[in-house]
Amino acid sequence: MQTNETNSLKKTKALVGMAIFTAIVVVLQLLAGSIRIGPFSPSLVLIPIVIGAATYGAAAGGWLGLVFGLVVLIACISGADVGGNLMWNFNPFMTAVICLVKGGLAGLLSGLVFRLLEKKNQIAATVAAAIVCPVVNTGLFCIGAVLAFRPLLEQWAGGADLLSYVFLGLIGVNFLIEMGINVVLSPIVVRILKIRNIGA
């Protein structure tokens, strides 16, 4: 009887925790453009994805990444994301695939990396997950964009070398700032949650 109650309580706590992380992902993505560090506008949404994946498992990370991708897709369709809206008008199907797949896989793979390394060293596992998440997210976006939106990218590049444009124009310093913030903050929060025995 006690075991059933304990399992039920754990499931309830996990559901509540995931609902909170889902809400945080949505809010951070909606506020993405308004958060600035000097001239840069880094996205902080990958932090709760990594923390959720480390706390509740790889499937939870995949779910949070999918939610992130869905919010990005809605911004592309609505025109809130101007570049994304141009991509949507150019090729709606591939825009949807890129948004959902890159987000979902970023969360899933960061969770898998965390679980793989957690028993050896929890901080190293979190740092590795915090690196994997933005690399997968940005990497899949760039690959998808080059494969499906080459004419649009060439137009945006305005005659500049396409690879230079992708790495300097699309990725740029923002990516490095996002990854740095992710690597610094994610391990701290995960450690606090693990000390308080929250999560899986």
RAHUKA-V528722 format. One record per residue. N is the residue number from 1. RES is the residue in one small letter. PSI is psi in radians with two decimals (NA if undefined). D_CENTER is the distance of its C-alpha to the mean C-alpha in Angstrom with 1 decimal. Layout:
N/RES/PSI/D_CENTER  N/RES/PSI/D_CENTER
This chain:
1/m/-0.81/39.4  2/q/-0.72/37.6  3/t/-0.73/35.1  4/n/-0.73/34.3  5/e/-0.72/33.8  6/t/-0.79/31.6  7/n/-0.73/29.4  8/s/-0.73/29.4  9/l/-0.72/28.4  10/k/-0.76/25.5  11/k/-0.73/24.2  12/t/-0.79/24.7  13/k/-0.69/22.9  14/a/-0.74/19.9  15/l/-0.77/19.9  16/v/-0.79/20.3  17/g/-0.77/17.5  18/m/-0.62/15.1  19/a/-0.71/16.5  20/i/-0.81/15.9  21/f/-0.66/12.2  22/t/-0.77/11.8  23/a/-0.72/13.9  24/i/-0.74/12.1  25/v/-0.81/8.7  26/v/-0.86/11.2  27/v/-0.81/13.2  28/l/-0.65/10.8  29/q/-0.65/9.6  30/l/-0.54/13.4  31/l/0.03/14.4  32/a/-0.78/12.1  33/g/-0.34/15.3  34/s/-0.17/17.6  35/i/2.10/16.1  36/r/2.48/17.9  37/i/1.72/18.9  38/g/-2.27/22.0  39/p/-0.09/21.6  40/f/2.64/17.8  41/s/1.33/15.2  42/p/2.54/12.0  43/s/2.19/8.8  44/l/0.00/8.6  45/v/-0.41/6.0  46/l/-0.37/3.7  47/i/-0.95/7.3  48/p/-0.43/8.1  49/i/-0.81/5.7  50/v/-0.78/7.5  51/i/-0.76/10.6  52/g/-0.70/10.7  53/a/-0.69/10.5  54/a/-0.57/13.2  55/t/-0.73/15.2  56/y/-0.06/15.5  57/g/2.97/14.8  58/a/-0.68/12.8  59/a/-0.67/13.6  60/a/-0.72/12.2  61/g/-0.73/8.8  62/g/-0.74/9.3  63/w/-0.83/10.5  64/l/-0.68/7.8  65/g/-0.65/5.3  66/l/-0.72/8.6  67/v/-0.79/9.3  68/f/-0.83/6.5  69/g/-0.65/8.0  70/l/-0.73/11.3  71/v/-0.72/11.3  72/v/-0.76/10.6  73/l/-0.74/13.3  74/i/-0.70/15.6  75/a/-0.64/15.4  76/c/-0.77/16.4  77/i/-0.74/19.2  78/s/-0.35/20.5  79/g/0.00/20.6  80/a/-0.56/18.6  81/d/1.83/16.6  82/v/-0.85/19.7  83/g/-0.72/18.5  84/g/-0.61/16.4  85/n/-0.64/19.7  86/l/-0.70/21.7  87/m/-0.74/19.6  88/w/-0.77/20.0  89/n/-0.53/23.8  90/f/-0.78/24.1  91/n/1.53/22.5  92/p/-0.74/21.0  93/f/-0.87/20.5  94/m/-0.54/18.5  95/t/-0.81/16.4  96/a/-0.79/15.5  97/v/-0.84/15.1  98/i/-0.84/12.7  99/c/-0.85/10.5  100/l/-0.73/10.5  101/v/-0.78/10.8  102/k/-0.73/8.1  103/g/-0.86/5.4  104/g/-0.80/7.8  105/l/-0.60/8.8  106/a/-0.79/5.8  107/g/-0.78/6.1  108/l/-0.86/9.7  109/l/-0.60/10.6  110/s/-0.64/9.3  111/g/-0.71/11.4  112/l/-0.72/14.2  113/v/-0.73/14.4  114/f/-0.85/14.7  115/r/-0.62/17.4  116/l/-0.63/19.1  117/l/-0.17/19.7  118/e/-0.74/19.9  119/k/-0.46/23.7  120/k/-0.83/24.5  121/n/2.00/22.7  122/q/-0.70/20.1  123/i/-0.79/19.2  124/a/-0.65/18.9  125/a/-0.74/16.8  126/t/-0.72/14.3  127/v/-0.77/14.5  128/a/-0.75/14.0  129/a/-0.67/10.9  130/a/-0.42/9.6  131/i/-0.76/10.7  132/v/-0.74/9.7  133/c/-0.97/5.9  134/p/-0.56/6.3  135/v/-0.80/9.5  136/v/-0.80/8.6  137/n/-0.92/6.2  138/t/-0.71/9.0  139/g/-0.82/11.7  140/l/-0.62/11.5  141/f/-0.83/11.5  142/c/-0.78/14.5  143/i/-0.83/16.3  144/g/-0.73/16.1  145/a/-0.77/17.2  146/v/-0.70/20.0  147/l/-0.71/21.2  148/a/-0.33/21.1  149/f/0.48/21.5  150/r/-0.83/23.8  151/p/-0.66/26.5  152/l/-0.75/24.3  153/l/-0.70/22.7  154/e/-0.63/26.3  155/q/-0.79/27.4  156/w/-0.64/24.7  157/a/-0.39/25.7  158/g/0.70/29.3  159/g/-0.18/31.0  160/a/2.83/29.0  161/d/2.27/27.9  162/l/-0.78/24.9  163/l/-0.73/23.2  164/s/-0.74/23.8  165/y/-0.77/22.5  166/v/-0.82/19.2  167/f/-0.64/18.8  168/l/-0.63/20.4  169/g/-0.86/19.8  170/l/-0.74/16.4  171/i/-1.15/14.6  172/g/-2.77/17.1  173/v/-0.51/17.1  174/n/-0.77/14.0  175/f/-0.77/11.9  176/l/-0.68/14.2  177/i/-0.79/14.1  178/e/-0.82/10.3  179/m/-0.72/10.6  180/g/-0.81/13.8  181/i/-0.74/12.8  182/n/-0.80/10.0  183/v/-0.58/12.9  184/v/-0.85/15.5  185/l/-0.68/14.2  186/s/-0.85/12.3  187/p/-0.63/15.6  188/i/-0.87/17.7  189/v/-0.74/16.2  190/v/-0.73/16.0  191/r/-0.75/19.6  192/i/-0.80/20.8  193/l/-0.68/19.5  194/k/-0.68/21.1  195/i/-0.70/24.3  196/r/0.06/24.5  197/n/0.73/24.1  198/i/2.32/21.2  199/g/-2.81/19.3  200/a/NA/20.1
